[in-house]
Amino acid sequence: MLMGEYAVLHGKQALVCAIDKRITVTLEPVATNKIIVKSRLGNFETDIIDCNIQPPFQFVLAAIASIKEHLTQGFKLTIESEFSERIGFASSAAVTVATLSALAAYLNQPLSNIELIKKAKRVVFAVQGLGSGADVAACVTGGIIAYRSNPLLVEALPGMYPLTVLYSGKKVKTVEAVTRVAAYFANHPSIFKRICRTIDSCVEDGIDAVYSRNWEKLGNLMRVNQGLLSALQVNTPALQTLIEILNADSNILGAKISGSGFGDCVIGLGATKNALNEAIPVSMTGLGVKCETLQTSTKHDLAPVTS
């Protein structure tokens, strides 16, 4: 998430990009009605009729449940990831998109990008009760996009720029973070709305900056957006320290929290030349969802979003 956190949950725009850390889902049919899921999180097995949502595979199982009336036989899903689920690179959105796309190919029911985004949004919402779908959209399309949930806007923007990502050492679930912010502003709804409107103004100007390749302007806007996230009380001393490290680097045009805050990652626009222990090597990528049919399986591969 480049800009727009929290405001995007309330009908405002966000600026999102895909990065080159991917999740791969390989689907292999089996000659029974069993559904088997294998990943480094563990193994899981159920029947098609009993496919209920439960951790740690709740997003995968919800995706399967959304189409299970079309299933006539079982399959094995093997999930591989180039990054840890403990880091908020939109792994939930990515694995949802991957699973849905693989299932669509397997069932010979192809989905357009917009159809896939809408379907994945519904799955994520069914699991966690909230979600703008911005991370889903970036997983599907790749590149930098301007996004709004309702009315739906998915607008591909030109160009890409280097990123530096630093991990704070812990992750707070999005639902928990949003709940904490809602509780904090329960008695100040008008202030919260004004902050969201100002974040939306940052995003609007940020979209213009990307179109004009004015990356310095985008970096400045990211700094402003970070101030607004601090006003939403989602900053922490650990995150602030990382932001200050990046902002002190002449190669970084601007730095901010990426995602719901209270932990996880900060991003800097630009490539640092400093050796930082917290740094995670990533790059923006134009590659989104990619699906290929193998001899007897459907393999789906896609790029997950900083949030």
N, C-alpha and C positions, 0 to 999 in steps of 0.2 A: 504494500500500500504506500504509494508516494505521498498522497494527500487525501484528506476527506474522512478520516476516521470519525465515528459516531454520527456526524452529520449525514453520512450516507444511509444510516439506519432510519432517517427521518425525511426521506424524499429528496435529499440533496445529492449533488454529484461527488464523485471521487475520481482520483487519478491513480490508476493501477498499472503495474507492469508484471509480465511473466519473467521468471529467472530460469537459469539453466540447471536446475536441480529437478530431477524427474522421478515420477512414480510409474512403474510398469505393472500392468495387470495382464496375466496370461490366462485365458479361458480354455479349458480342455474338456470336451464332453465325456461323460461316463455312462455306462450302460445300466444305470440304476436311477432312482429318483433322489439320490443323495446330493447335497450341496456341501462341498468341502472347501474350506478356506485355509490357505497356508501363508504365513508371513513370519517375520522375525518377532512379531508380537505373540505368536503361538499358532496352534492349529485348532480348527473348529469344524464340526460336522453336524448337519441337520438334514431333515427331509424337506422337500419343496413345500409341502403343506404346512409344516411347522416352522417356516422361516420367519422368526420373530426378531425384533430389534433388541440387541444386547451387546454390551461391551465385551472385548475391545474392538469388535468389528461392526459397531452400530451403523456406521455410514454405508459400509458395503452391504450389510444385511437389509438396510432400508432401501437401498437401490434395487436389490434383488426383489424385495417384497413389492416394490412398485410395479413390477412387470410379471410377477410369478404366475398370473392367470394365463400367460402365454407360454409357459414352460411345459414341455411334455417329457423331458428327461433331465437328469441332473448333470452336474459339471464340477470340475475342480478349478478354483481360482488361486493362482499363485501371485502374490504381491511382493514386489521388490521396490526398494526406495533408495535413492542416492543421498538421503539425509535422515537425521533422526526425527522421529515424531515429537520429541521433546522441544524442538525448535519450531517456532510458528511460521513455517513457510507454506501455510495453507494446505497442510497435508490432508485435512478432512475434505476440503473442496476438491483437491486433486484426485484422491482415491475415489470419491463419488463420481466425478466426471469420467475417470478411467473405467470404472466398473460399468456405468451406464452405457458408455460408448462401445465397450466390448460386448455387452449384452445385446445392444442394438444390431451390431454386426452379426453376432451369432444367430439372432432371430431373423436376420435379413429384413430389419425394419429401420433403415437408415434415418438418422436425425440430422436436420440442419443445425448449424451452430446456435442459432437462436432457440430452436426447439430443445437442444441439449442443455443450454443455459437455463431455460425455464424449468425443465425437468429436474436438473440437479439442484436448483434453488428450492424446489418443493421438497426434495429429499432431505437437504440440509435443515430446512425449517422443521420438517417432521421430527428430526432427531433432537435438535437443540432449542426449538421454539423461537429462534430469531436468526437473522442473517440477511445481509443486503444482497448477497450474490455477487459482489464485486470480485471476490477471489475466484469464484466459479467462472466468471466471464473471462478473466485473464488466463485461467487454465485452458479454457476452450480456444481462445483466439490467439494467444501469444502477443508479444509486442507491448506497447503502451496503449492503454485505452482510457477514454472518458466513459464513465459508467454512472447510470442512475437506475434505481430499482423500479420506481413507479412514477410516471410511465417509463417503461423500460427503454434505456438508451445504452447502446454498446457501440462506441465510435472509435474506430482504429485511428491512431495518431501516428504521424511519420517520425522516423528517427529513433535512436537509442543513445544512451550515454552510460559511461561506467558507473558502478555502484561499489560502495564499501559497506559491508554489513558486520556489525559487532553484536555478539550475544551476551546478554547480561548475566547469564548463569541460571536463570529460572524462567518458567513459563506460567502464566496465569490464564486459565481458560477464558475464552471470549465471553461466555455467558456470565461467569462470575464477575468479570470486569464491568460489563454493561450493567449488571445488577448493582454493583457498588456505585457507579456513576449515577444511576437513576435514584438510588437512595440519597445520595449526597445532595442532588438538586430537587428532591421531592418538594421542598418548600420554596424553591426558586425557579419555577418553570419558565418564567419569562427571560431570566438570565440565560438559562440553558438554550432557549430558542435563539436568542441573539448571538450566542457563541456559535451555534450551528450555522446561522446565516452568514456570519463572518468567515467561517471555514469554507462555506460554499463560494464566497467571493474569492478566497484564495485559490480554490480549485479552478474557478472560471478563468482567472488570470493565468493560472498554471497551464491550462489547456492552450491558451493563446501563446504562452512562452514555448511550449513544445512545438506548436505549429511553426513558429518563427525560428526555431532552433536557438532560442535565447536561453541557454542553460544557466547562465549566471542569474537571470531573473527567476528562473525556476528554483534555484538554490536559495535565493533570498526569500521566496514565498514559502519554501519548506521551513525556514527559520521562523517565519511568522506563524505558520501552522503549528509548529512546536510550542510556541507561546500559548496558543489557544488550547492545545492539549494539556499544558500545565494548568491552565485555568479550569480545565475539566477535572483536575486533581488525579490524573492518571500517571504523572511523572513520579519517579523515585530517585533517591540520591544516587543509586547505582546507575540508573539510566542517564541521569544528568551528567555524571562523571564521563560516561562514554560520549555523550553529545558534545561536551566541552573539549574532549580529546580530538574529536573529528573537526569541530569548528576552528580549532587552533591550527589545523593542517592547511597549508596554502593550496593543496591540491583538491580540497573539499569545498564545494560551492555552498553547501548548506546541509544541516543534519537535523534529524528528528526521530522520534519514536515511529516505528512502523507497526501498525496494528492497534490492539486495544489497550496496550500499556500495562503498568504495574510490574512489568518484567519483559521477557522475550528480547526482541532485537531493536537496535537503532540502525538507521541507514544514513549514509553520507552520499551526496551526489558528487561523484568523482572517485578516482582510484588513488588511495593513499600509497605512499612509498615507504611508510613507516612499518616496522615489524610489530604487529599488535597481537597479543595472545588471544584476544577475544574475536579476532577477525575470522569470518567464514568466507572463503573464496566463492563469489557468485558473479554472474554477469546477466544483464538483461538479454532476453532472447526473443526472436520473432516466431519461434516454433511453439505452437500450442498443441492441441489435441492431434494425435497421429495414430491411426489404426491400420494394422495390416493383418491379412488373413494368412496364417501359416498352413501347413499341410492338413492338420486336423484340429487346429485351435485358432482362436482369435486373440491376437496380442495387441494390447492397447497401451500406448505410451504417451505421456503428456508432461508439460512443464508446470510445476506448482508456483503463489504470490506472496510477497512480503506483507505480513500483516501483523 
